[in-house]
Amino acid sequence: MAGQPDDDRTRIILGFAAVSAIFVIIIMIILLVGLVGSRVIQPAQPASTNPYGVAQRPLPSTSQLAELLPDKLGSFKRTSLSGSLADFSATYTDGKDVVTIQGSQAVSTRAAQASLSMTASSMGSSGYQQLNADPSFVLQTREKGPARFVWSHSRWYFDVTAPSKALLDAFMQEFKY
């Protein structure tokens, strides 16, 4: 009979340990689901909500800068090309106006979005933008004067500047990425 209080105490401790273990497992499952859910890539947005339909454009699969930025894009001819896929720039002309494109293949989608966010903050008040999503973008246009479209899609970051919105539109119609 002297052992009975110890048996009751042992059962209480074991019961408490079992309930605690179940509680910890439930909390871990909730945290795991939350972590996995936050890392799921957001679905591509419909073309009507992202400029130039960048969400539907293919991702570059080339390892050559000259393939990424070809000699000719419709009526635009490339006049300069420098850098590597990690950091590139090129100039195109349609004979009278110049369009510049810069960009990079970042180490991750988040790194490409961070590049875009830094550029967006330096652009001041921007027109149409979506940050921290894939794709992310900033479209800055004026009634008269230069237009700029900066976007990231997966690990790719692009920054296009043109003398006018009409020229930017024409270039983006030819640029496939």
Backbone as JSON Lines, residues from 0, in Angstrom:
{"i":0,"aa":"M","n":[0.8,-1.19,0.0],"ca":[0.0,0.0,0.0],"c":[0.84,1.26,0.0]}
{"i":1,"aa":"A","n":[2.02,1.14,0.51],"ca":[2.86,2.32,0.55],"c":[3.27,2.74,-0.85]}
{"i":2,"aa":"G","n":[3.24,1.81,-1.84],"ca":[3.65,2.13,-3.2],"c":[2.57,2.8,-4.02]}
{"i":3,"aa":"Q","n":[1.33,2.83,-3.55],"ca":[0.23,3.39,-4.33],"c":[0.38,4.87,-4.62]}
{"i":4,"aa":"P","n":[0.75,5.73,-3.67],"ca":[0.9,7.14,-4.0],"c":[1.97,7.36,-5.08]}
{"i":5,"aa":"D","n":[3.01,6.56,-5.06],"ca":[4.04,6.7,-6.1],"c":[3.49,6.31,-7.47]}
{"i":6,"aa":"D","n":[2.64,5.25,-7.51],"ca":[2.03,4.84,-8.78],"c":[1.1,5.92,-9.32]}
{"i":7,"aa":"D","n":[0.34,6.56,-8.45],"ca":[-0.55,7.64,-8.87],"c":[0.26,8.83,-9.4]}
{"i":8,"aa":"R","n":[1.31,9.15,-8.7],"ca":[2.17,10.25,-9.11],"c":[2.83,9.93,-10.46]}
{"i":9,"aa":"T","n":[3.26,8.71,-10.65],"ca":[3.88,8.29,-11.9],"c":[2.88,8.39,-13.05]}
{"i":10,"aa":"R","n":[1.64,7.92,-12.81],"ca":[0.61,8.02,-13.85],"c":[0.32,9.48,-14.21]}
{"i":11,"aa":"I","n":[0.26,10.33,-13.22],"ca":[0.0,11.76,-13.46],"c":[1.14,12.36,-14.28]}
{"i":12,"aa":"I","n":[2.36,12.05,-13.91],"ca":[3.53,12.58,-14.64],"c":[3.54,12.05,-16.07]}
{"i":13,"aa":"L","n":[3.29,10.75,-16.24],"ca":[3.26,10.17,-17.59],"c":[2.11,10.76,-18.41]}
{"i":14,"aa":"G","n":[0.96,10.97,-17.8],"ca":[-0.17,11.58,-18.49],"c":[0.15,13.01,-18.92]}
{"i":15,"aa":"F","n":[0.78,13.76,-18.01],"ca":[1.19,15.13,-18.34],"c":[2.22,15.14,-19.47]}
{"i":16,"aa":"A","n":[3.17,14.21,-19.43],"ca":[4.2,14.12,-20.49],"c":[3.56,13.79,-21.83]}
{"i":17,"aa":"A","n":[2.57,12.88,-21.83],"ca":[1.9,12.5,-23.08],"c":[1.12,13.68,-23.65]}
{"i":18,"aa":"V","n":[0.37,14.38,-22.81],"ca":[-0.4,15.55,-23.26],"c":[0.56,16.63,-23.77]}
{"i":19,"aa":"S","n":[1.65,16.85,-23.07],"ca":[2.64,17.85,-23.5],"c":[3.24,17.49,-24.85]}
{"i":20,"aa":"A","n":[3.58,16.21,-25.03],"ca":[4.16,15.75,-26.29],"c":[3.18,15.95,-27.44]}
{"i":21,"aa":"I","n":[1.92,15.62,-27.21],"ca":[0.9,15.8,-28.25],"c":[0.74,17.29,-28.58]}
{"i":22,"aa":"F","n":[0.74,18.13,-27.55],"ca":[0.63,19.57,-27.76],"c":[1.82,20.1,-28.58]}
{"i":23,"aa":"V","n":[3.03,19.67,-28.26],"ca":[4.23,20.1,-28.99],"c":[4.16,19.63,-30.44]}
{"i":24,"aa":"I","n":[3.72,18.41,-30.67],"ca":[3.61,17.89,-32.04],"c":[2.59,18.71,-32.84]}
{"i":25,"aa":"I","n":[1.47,19.04,-32.23],"ca":[0.45,19.84,-32.93],"c":[1.02,21.22,-33.27]}
{"i":26,"aa":"I","n":[1.72,21.86,-32.35],"ca":[2.33,23.17,-32.61],"c":[3.35,23.06,-33.73]}
{"i":27,"aa":"M","n":[4.16,22.01,-33.73],"ca":[5.17,21.84,-34.78],"c":[4.5,21.66,-36.15]}
{"i":28,"aa":"I","n":[3.41,20.91,-36.2],"ca":[2.7,20.71,-37.47],"c":[2.14,22.04,-37.96]}
{"i":29,"aa":"I","n":[1.56,22.82,-37.07],"ca":[1.02,24.13,-37.45],"c":[2.14,25.02,-37.99]}
{"i":30,"aa":"L","n":[3.27,25.05,-37.31],"ca":[4.4,25.87,-37.78],"c":[4.94,25.38,-39.11]}
{"i":31,"aa":"L","n":[5.02,24.08,-39.29],"ca":[5.51,23.51,-40.54],"c":[4.58,23.86,-41.69]}
{"i":32,"aa":"V","n":[3.28,23.72,-41.48],"ca":[2.3,24.07,-42.52],"c":[2.42,25.57,-42.85]}
{"i":33,"aa":"G","n":[2.56,26.39,-41.84],"ca":[2.71,27.83,-42.07],"c":[3.98,28.15,-42.84]}
{"i":34,"aa":"L","n":[5.08,27.49,-42.5],"ca":[6.35,27.73,-43.19],"c":[6.28,27.28,-44.64]}
{"i":35,"aa":"V","n":[5.77,26.09,-44.87],"ca":[5.65,25.58,-46.24],"c":[4.68,26.45,-47.03]}
{"i":36,"aa":"G","n":[3.57,26.83,-46.43],"ca":[2.59,27.67,-47.12],"c":[3.15,29.03,-47.5]}
{"i":37,"aa":"S","n":[4.03,29.59,-46.7],"ca":[4.59,30.9,-47.01],"c":[5.63,30.83,-48.11]}
{"i":38,"aa":"R","n":[6.16,29.64,-48.36],"ca":[7.19,29.49,-49.39],"c":[6.62,29.07,-50.74]}
{"i":39,"aa":"V","n":[5.34,28.78,-50.79],"ca":[4.73,28.41,-52.05],"c":[4.77,29.61,-52.98]}
{"i":40,"aa":"I","n":[5.24,29.39,-54.19],"ca":[5.32,30.49,-55.16],"c":[3.92,30.92,-55.54]}
{"i":41,"aa":"Q","n":[3.72,32.21,-55.55],"ca":[2.42,32.74,-55.91],"c":[2.14,32.45,-57.37]}
{"i":42,"aa":"P","n":[0.91,32.14,-57.69],"ca":[0.59,31.87,-59.09],"c":[0.79,33.12,-59.94]}
{"i":43,"aa":"A","n":[1.11,32.9,-61.2],"ca":[1.3,34.01,-62.12],"c":[0.01,34.81,-62.23]}
{"i":44,"aa":"Q","n":[0.16,36.1,-62.32],"ca":[-0.98,36.98,-62.42],"c":[-1.47,37.01,-63.87]}
{"i":45,"aa":"P","n":[-2.74,37.23,-64.09],"ca":[-3.24,37.34,-65.46],"c":[-2.59,38.53,-66.17]}
{"i":46,"aa":"A","n":[-2.47,38.43,-67.47],"ca":[-1.8,39.46,-68.26],"c":[-2.4,40.84,-68.04]}
{"i":47,"aa":"S","n":[-3.68,40.91,-67.71],"ca":[-4.33,42.21,-67.54],"c":[-3.83,42.94,-66.29]}
{"i":48,"aa":"T","n":[-3.22,42.23,-65.34],"ca":[-2.77,42.89,-64.12],"c":[-1.27,43.1,-64.08]}
{"i":49,"aa":"N","n":[-0.53,42.59,-65.05],"ca":[0.9,42.87,-65.08],"c":[1.28,43.4,-66.45]}
{"i":50,"aa":"P","n":[2.02,44.5,-66.46],"ca":[2.36,45.13,-67.73],"c":[3.06,44.17,-68.69]}
{"i":51,"aa":"Y","n":[2.7,44.28,-69.92],"ca":[3.31,43.53,-71.01],"c":[3.19,42.02,-70.84]}
{"i":52,"aa":"G","n":[2.31,41.57,-69.97],"ca":[2.11,40.14,-69.77],"c":[3.35,39.4,-69.32]}
{"i":53,"aa":"V","n":[4.18,40.04,-68.48],"ca":[5.46,39.43,-68.1],"c":[5.29,38.11,-67.36]}
{"i":54,"aa":"A","n":[4.17,37.91,-66.7],"ca":[3.97,36.64,-65.98],"c":[3.84,35.47,-66.95]}
{"i":55,"aa":"Q","n":[3.35,35.74,-68.15],"ca":[3.16,34.67,-69.13],"c":[4.36,34.5,-70.06]}
{"i":56,"aa":"R","n":[5.33,35.37,-69.95],"ca":[6.5,35.27,-70.83],"c":[7.4,34.12,-70.38]}
{"i":57,"aa":"P","n":[8.12,33.52,-71.32],"ca":[9.02,32.43,-70.93],"c":[10.21,32.97,-70.13]}
{"i":58,"aa":"L","n":[10.78,32.12,-69.32],"ca":[12.0,32.47,-68.61],"c":[13.19,32.13,-69.5]}
{"i":59,"aa":"P","n":[14.22,32.95,-69.5],"ca":[15.4,32.63,-70.3],"c":[15.99,31.29,-69.89]}
{"i":60,"aa":"S","n":[16.42,30.53,-70.87],"ca":[17.07,29.24,-70.58],"c":[18.44,29.18,-71.25]}
{"i":61,"aa":"T","n":[18.98,30.32,-71.59],"ca":[20.24,30.39,-72.29],"c":[21.41,30.58,-71.31]}
{"i":62,"aa":"S","n":[22.57,30.22,-71.77],"ca":[23.78,30.48,-71.0],"c":[24.67,31.49,-71.73]}
{"i":63,"aa":"Q","n":[24.12,32.06,-72.81],"ca":[24.87,33.02,-73.63],"c":[24.18,34.37,-73.63]}
{"i":64,"aa":"L","n":[24.91,35.42,-73.31],"ca":[24.35,36.76,-73.27],"c":[23.81,37.2,-74.63]}
{"i":65,"aa":"A","n":[24.52,36.85,-75.7],"ca":[24.08,37.24,-77.05],"c":[22.77,36.57,-77.44]}
{"i":66,"aa":"E","n":[22.45,35.43,-76.85],"ca":[21.15,34.79,-77.11],"c":[20.05,35.47,-76.31]}
{"i":67,"aa":"L","n":[20.37,35.91,-75.1],"ca":[19.41,36.62,-74.27],"c":[19.04,37.96,-74.91]}
{"i":68,"aa":"L","n":[20.06,38.65,-75.42],"ca":[19.88,39.97,-76.05],"c":[20.38,39.89,-77.49]}
{"i":69,"aa":"P","n":[19.55,39.4,-78.41],"ca":[19.99,39.16,-79.8],"c":[20.32,40.46,-80.55]}
{"i":70,"aa":"D","n":[21.01,40.3,-81.68],"ca":[21.41,41.45,-82.51],"c":[20.22,42.28,-82.94]}
{"i":71,"aa":"K","n":[19.1,41.61,-83.22],"ca":[17.94,42.31,-83.75],"c":[16.69,41.85,-83.01]}
{"i":72,"aa":"L","n":[15.87,42.82,-82.63],"ca":[14.56,42.57,-82.03],"c":[13.55,43.38,-82.83]}
{"i":73,"aa":"G","n":[12.91,42.76,-83.8],"ca":[11.99,43.5,-84.67],"c":[12.74,44.6,-85.4]}
{"i":74,"aa":"S","n":[12.29,45.85,-85.23],"ca":[12.96,46.98,-85.9],"c":[14.13,47.53,-85.08]}
{"i":75,"aa":"F","n":[14.4,46.94,-83.92],"ca":[15.49,47.41,-83.06],"c":[16.76,46.62,-83.32]}
{"i":76,"aa":"K","n":[17.86,47.35,-83.48],"ca":[19.17,46.73,-83.72],"c":[20.05,47.01,-82.52]}
{"i":77,"aa":"R","n":[20.71,45.97,-82.04],"ca":[21.59,46.14,-80.89],"c":[22.87,46.84,-81.32]}
{"i":78,"aa":"T","n":[23.23,47.91,-80.6],"ca":[24.44,48.67,-80.93],"c":[25.54,48.46,-79.9]}
{"i":79,"aa":"S","n":[25.2,47.98,-78.71],"ca":[26.24,47.66,-77.73],"c":[25.74,46.55,-76.82]}
{"i":80,"aa":"L","n":[26.69,45.8,-76.29],"ca":[26.4,44.69,-75.39],"c":[27.59,44.54,-74.46]}
{"i":81,"aa":"S","n":[27.34,44.49,-73.16],"ca":[28.45,44.3,-72.24],"c":[28.01,43.5,-71.02]}
{"i":82,"aa":"G","n":[29.0,42.9,-70.37],"ca":[28.76,42.15,-69.14],"c":[28.61,40.67,-69.38]}
{"i":83,"aa":"S","n":[28.0,40.03,-68.41],"ca":[27.72,38.6,-68.46],"c":[26.28,38.41,-67.98]}
{"i":84,"aa":"L","n":[25.81,37.19,-67.94],"ca":[24.44,36.97,-67.48],"c":[24.24,37.46,-66.05]}
{"i":85,"aa":"A","n":[25.31,37.46,-65.27],"ca":[25.22,37.91,-63.88],"c":[25.01,39.42,-63.76]}
{"i":86,"aa":"D","n":[25.37,40.17,-64.8],"ca":[25.23,41.63,-64.78],"c":[25.46,42.14,-66.21]}
{"i":87,"aa":"F","n":[24.4,42.51,-66.9],"ca":[24.52,42.86,-68.32],"c":[23.87,44.19,-68.63]}
{"i":88,"aa":"S","n":[24.25,44.74,-69.79],"ca":[23.59,45.92,-70.34],"c":[23.74,45.89,-71.84]}
{"i":89,"aa":"A","n":[22.75,46.49,-72.5],"ca":[22.76,46.56,-73.96],"c":[22.01,47.81,-74.39]}
{"i":90,"aa":"T","n":[22.33,48.26,-75.57],"ca":[21.65,49.41,-76.17],"c":[21.09,48.97,-77.51]}
{"i":91,"aa":"Y","n":[19.84,49.34,-77.76],"ca":[19.18,49.06,-79.03],"c":[18.72,50.39,-79.63]}
{"i":92,"aa":"T","n":[18.67,50.44,-80.95],"ca":[18.14,51.62,-81.63],"c":[17.2,51.19,-82.75]}
{"i":93,"aa":"D","n":[16.22,52.04,-83.01],"ca":[15.32,51.79,-84.12],"c":[15.68,52.69,-85.3]}
{"i":94,"aa":"G","n":[16.87,53.27,-85.23],"ca":[17.35,54.16,-86.28],"c":[17.42,55.6,-85.81]}
{"i":95,"aa":"K","n":[16.54,55.98,-84.91],"ca":[16.58,57.36,-84.41],"c":[16.55,57.44,-82.89]}
{"i":96,"aa":"D","n":[15.86,56.51,-82.23],"ca":[15.76,56.53,-80.78],"c":[16.52,55.35,-80.17]}
{"i":97,"aa":"V","n":[16.95,55.53,-78.91],"ca":[17.75,54.52,-78.22],"c":[16.98,53.96,-77.03]}
{"i":98,"aa":"V","n":[17.02,52.64,-76.9],"ca":[16.44,51.93,-75.77],"c":[17.58,51.21,-75.06]}
{"i":99,"aa":"T","n":[17.65,51.34,-73.75],"ca":[18.68,50.63,-72.99],"c":[18.02,49.54,-72.14]}
{"i":100,"aa":"I","n":[18.72,48.45,-72.01],"ca":[18.26,47.36,-71.15],"c":[19.44,46.92,-70.29]}
{"i":101,"aa":"Q","n":[19.16,46.76,-69.02],"ca":[20.15,46.27,-68.07],"c":[19.51,45.12,-67.32]}
{"i":102,"aa":"G","n":[20.32,44.32,-66.67],"ca":[19.73,43.26,-65.87],"c":[20.74,42.3,-65.32]}
{"i":103,"aa":"S","n":[20.19,41.21,-64.78],"ca":[21.05,40.18,-64.19],"c":[20.27,38.9,-63.99]}
{"i":104,"aa":"Q","n":[21.02,37.82,-63.87],"ca":[20.45,36.56,-63.43],"c":[20.91,36.42,-61.98]}
{"i":105,"aa":"A","n":[19.99,36.6,-61.07],"ca":[20.31,36.6,-59.64],"c":[20.45,35.17,-59.12]}
{"i":106,"aa":"V","n":[20.9,35.06,-57.9],"ca":[21.08,33.73,-57.29],"c":[19.76,33.12,-56.85]}
{"i":107,"aa":"S","n":[18.72,33.96,-56.7],"ca":[17.42,33.45,-56.27],"c":[16.33,34.43,-56.7]}
{"i":108,"aa":"T","n":[15.1,33.97,-56.63],"ca":[13.96,34.84,-56.93],"c":[13.95,36.02,-55.97]}
{"i":109,"aa":"R","n":[14.19,35.74,-54.7],"ca":[14.18,36.82,-53.69],"c":[15.27,37.84,-53.95]}
{"i":110,"aa":"A","n":[16.44,37.4,-54.41],"ca":[17.52,38.35,-54.72],"c":[17.13,39.23,-55.9]}
{"i":111,"aa":"A","n":[16.47,38.67,-56.9],"ca":[16.01,39.46,-58.04],"c":[14.97,40.48,-57.58]}
{"i":112,"aa":"Q","n":[14.06,40.07,-56.7],"ca":[13.05,40.99,-56.16],"c":[13.7,42.09,-55.33]}
{"i":113,"aa":"A","n":[14.77,41.75,-54.61],"ca":[15.47,42.76,-53.8],"c":[16.12,43.8,-54.71]}
{"i":114,"aa":"S","n":[16.7,43.36,-55.83],"ca":[17.27,44.3,-56.8],"c":[16.2,45.24,-57.32]}
{"i":115,"aa":"L","n":[15.04,44.68,-57.64],"ca":[13.94,45.5,-58.12],"c":[13.48,46.48,-57.05]}
{"i":116,"aa":"S","n":[13.37,46.03,-55.82],"ca":[12.92,46.92,-54.73],"c":[13.89,48.08,-54.53]}
{"i":117,"aa":"M","n":[15.19,47.81,-54.63],"ca":[16.18,48.89,-54.49],"c":[16.04,49.88,-55.64]}
{"i":118,"aa":"T","n":[15.85,49.38,-56.85],"ca":[15.67,50.26,-58.0],"c":[14.39,51.08,-57.84]}
{"i":119,"aa":"A","n":[13.31,50.43,-57.42],"ca":[12.03,51.11,-57.24],"c":[12.14,52.24,-56.23]}
{"i":120,"aa":"S","n":[12.87,52.02,-55.15],"ca":[12.99,53.07,-54.13],"c":[13.8,54.25,-54.66]}
{"i":121,"aa":"S","n":[14.71,54.0,-55.59],"ca":[15.49,55.1,-56.15],"c":[14.73,55.85,-57.26]}
{"i":122,"aa":"M","n":[13.64,55.28,-57.74],"ca":[12.88,55.89,-58.83],"c":[11.91,56.97,-58.33]}
{"i":123,"aa":"G","n":[11.75,57.09,-57.05],"ca":[10.81,58.08,-56.53],"c":[9.39,57.59,-56.71]}
{"i":124,"aa":"S","n":[8.48,58.55,-56.89],"ca":[7.08,58.15,-57.03],"c":[6.91,57.42,-58.36]}
{"i":125,"aa":"S","n":[6.44,56.22,-58.27],"ca":[6.3,55.39,-59.46],"c":[4.85,55.25,-59.83]}
{"i":126,"aa":"G","n":[4.64,54.9,-61.05],"ca":[3.29,54.71,-61.53],"c":[2.71,53.4,-61.04]}
{"i":127,"aa":"Y","n":[2.76,52.4,-61.83],"ca":[2.12,51.13,-61.58],"c":[3.18,50.16,-61.07]}
{"i":128,"aa":"Q","n":[2.94,49.54,-59.91],"ca":[3.96,48.64,-59.38],"c":[3.36,47.49,-58.59]}
{"i":129,"aa":"Q","n":[4.13,46.43,-58.53],"ca":[3.84,45.27,-57.69],"c":[5.18,44.76,-57.21]}
{"i":130,"aa":"L","n":[5.39,44.79,-55.91],"ca":[6.66,44.37,-55.35],"c":[6.47,43.12,-54.51]}
{"i":131,"aa":"N","n":[7.54,42.38,-54.31],"ca":[7.56,41.19,-53.45],"c":[6.61,40.09,-53.9]}
{"i":132,"aa":"A","n":[6.49,39.92,-55.2],"ca":[5.72,38.83,-55.78],"c":[6.5,38.37,-57.01]}
{"i":133,"aa":"D","n":[6.06,37.29,-57.61],"ca":[6.73,36.85,-58.83],"c":[5.69,36.74,-59.93]}
{"i":134,"aa":"P","n":[5.75,37.61,-60.94],"ca":[6.78,38.63,-61.14],"c":[6.51,39.89,-60.31]}
{"i":135,"aa":"S","n":[7.58,40.63,-60.09],"ca":[7.5,41.97,-59.49],"c":[7.8,42.96,-60.6]}
{"i":136,"aa":"F","n":[7.24,44.18,-60.49],"ca":[7.49,45.15,-61.55],"c":[7.23,46.56,-61.08]}
{"i":137,"aa":"V","n":[7.81,47.51,-61.83],"ca":[7.51,48.93,-61.7],"c":[7.47,49.48,-63.12]}
{"i":138,"aa":"L","n":[6.37,50.11,-63.46],"ca":[6.22,50.77,-64.76],"c":[6.09,52.25,-64.49]}
{"i":139,"aa":"Q","n":[7.04,53.02,-64.98],"ca":[7.03,54.46,-64.77],"c":[6.94,55.15,-66.14]}
{"i":140,"aa":"T","n":[5.87,55.9,-66.32],"ca":[5.68,56.62,-67.58],"c":[5.31,58.07,-67.29]}
{"i":141,"aa":"R","n":[5.53,58.9,-68.29],"ca":[5.16,60.31,-68.21],"c":[4.4,60.66,-69.49]}
{"i":142,"aa":"E","n":[3.64,61.76,-69.43],"ca":[2.95,62.2,-70.65],"c":[3.95,62.44,-71.76]}
{"i":143,"aa":"K","n":[5.0,63.15,-71.42],"ca":[6.09,63.39,-72.37],"c":[7.37,63.0,-71.66]}
{"i":144,"aa":"G","n":[8.27,62.41,-72.39],"ca":[9.55,62.07,-71.78],"c":[9.74,60.58,-71.62]}
{"i":145,"aa":"P","n":[10.8,60.22,-70.92],"ca":[11.2,58.81,-70.85],"c":[10.2,57.93,-70.11]}
{"i":146,"aa":"A","n":[10.24,56.65,-70.47],"ca":[9.43,55.63,-69.82],"c":[10.38,54.53,-69.37]}
{"i":147,"aa":"R","n":[10.03,53.89,-68.28],"ca":[10.91,52.86,-67.73],"c":[10.06,51.71,-67.2]}
{"i":148,"aa":"F","n":[10.5,50.52,-67.53],"ca":[9.85,49.32,-67.01],"c":[10.93,48.43,-66.41]}
{"i":149,"aa":"V","n":[10.76,48.14,-65.11],"ca":[11.7,47.3,-64.38],"c":[10.91,46.12,-63.85]}
{"i":150,"aa":"W","n":[11.42,44.9,-64.05],"ca":[10.7,43.74,-63.56],"c":[11.65,42.6,-63.21]}
{"i":151,"aa":"S","n":[11.15,41.73,-62.34],"ca":[11.86,40.5,-62.04],"c":[10.88,39.36,-62.25]}
{"i":152,"aa":"H","n":[11.4,38.27,-62.76],"ca":[10.6,37.07,-62.97],"c":[11.52,35.91,-62.66]}
{"i":153,"aa":"S","n":[11.15,35.15,-61.64],"ca":[12.01,34.11,-61.12],"c":[13.36,34.74,-60.75]}
{"i":154,"aa":"R","n":[14.46,34.2,-61.23],"ca":[15.79,34.73,-60.87],"c":[16.24,35.87,-61.78]}
{"i":155,"aa":"W","n":[15.43,36.27,-62.72],"ca":[15.84,37.27,-63.71],"c":[15.35,38.66,-63.33]}
{"i":156,"aa":"Y","n":[16.21,39.63,-63.56],"ca":[15.92,41.04,-63.3],"c":[16.22,41.82,-64.59]}
{"i":157,"aa":"F","n":[15.26,42.64,-65.03],"ca":[15.43,43.46,-66.23],"c":[15.02,44.89,-65.95]}
{"i":158,"aa":"D","n":[15.69,45.83,-66.62],"ca":[15.41,47.26,-66.46],"c":[15.53,47.89,-67.84]}
{"i":159,"aa":"V","n":[14.4,48.32,-68.4],"ca":[14.36,48.88,-69.76],"c":[13.95,50.35,-69.68]}
{"i":160,"aa":"T","n":[14.73,51.22,-70.33],"ca":[14.42,52.65,-70.4],"c":[14.33,53.05,-71.87]}
{"i":161,"aa":"A","n":[13.28,53.8,-72.19],"ca":[13.06,54.27,-73.56],"c":[12.69,55.75,-73.51]}
{"i":162,"aa":"P","n":[12.88,56.48,-74.62],"ca":[12.57,57.91,-74.65],"c":[11.07,58.22,-74.51]}
{"i":163,"aa":"S","n":[10.21,57.23,-74.77],"ca":[8.77,57.47,-74.68],"c":[8.06,56.16,-74.36]}
{"i":164,"aa":"K","n":[6.82,56.26,-73.9],"ca":[6.0,55.08,-73.61],"c":[5.75,54.29,-74.89]}
{"i":165,"aa":"A","n":[5.52,54.99,-76.01],"ca":[5.26,54.3,-77.27],"c":[6.47,53.45,-77.69]}
{"i":166,"aa":"L","n":[7.67,53.98,-77.51],"ca":[8.88,53.23,-77.87],"c":[9.09,52.07,-76.9]}
{"i":167,"aa":"L","n":[8.82,52.29,-75.63],"ca":[8.9,51.2,-74.65],"c":[7.91,50.1,-75.03]}
{"i":168,"aa":"D","n":[6.7,50.47,-75.39],"ca":[5.69,49.49,-75.81],"c":[6.18,48.68,-77.01]}
{"i":169,"aa":"A","n":[6.76,49.36,-77.99],"ca":[7.24,48.69,-79.2],"c":[8.38,47.72,-78.86]}
{"i":170,"aa":"F","n":[9.29,48.15,-78.0],"ca":[10.41,47.28,-77.62],"c":[9.91,46.06,-76.84]}
{"i":171,"aa":"M","n":[9.03,46.28,-75.9],"ca":[8.53,45.17,-75.07],"c":[7.72,44.18,-75.9]}
{"i":172,"aa":"Q","n":[7.14,44.64,-76.98],"ca":[6.43,43.71,-77.87],"c":[7.41,42.76,-78.56]}
{"i":173,"aa":"E","n":[8.65,43.2,-78.76],"ca":[9.66,42.39,-79.44],"c":[10.49,41.55,-78.47]}
{"i":174,"aa":"F","n":[10.69,42.05,-77.26],"ca":[11.53,41.35,-76.28],"c":[10.72,40.21,-75.68]}
{"i":175,"aa":"K","n":[11.18,38.98,-75.81],"ca":[10.34,37.84,-75.44],"c":[10.35,37.48,-73.97]}
{"i":176,"aa":"Y","n":[11.3,38.0,-73.2],"ca":[11.36,37.62,-71.79],"c":[10.67,38.65,-70.92]}
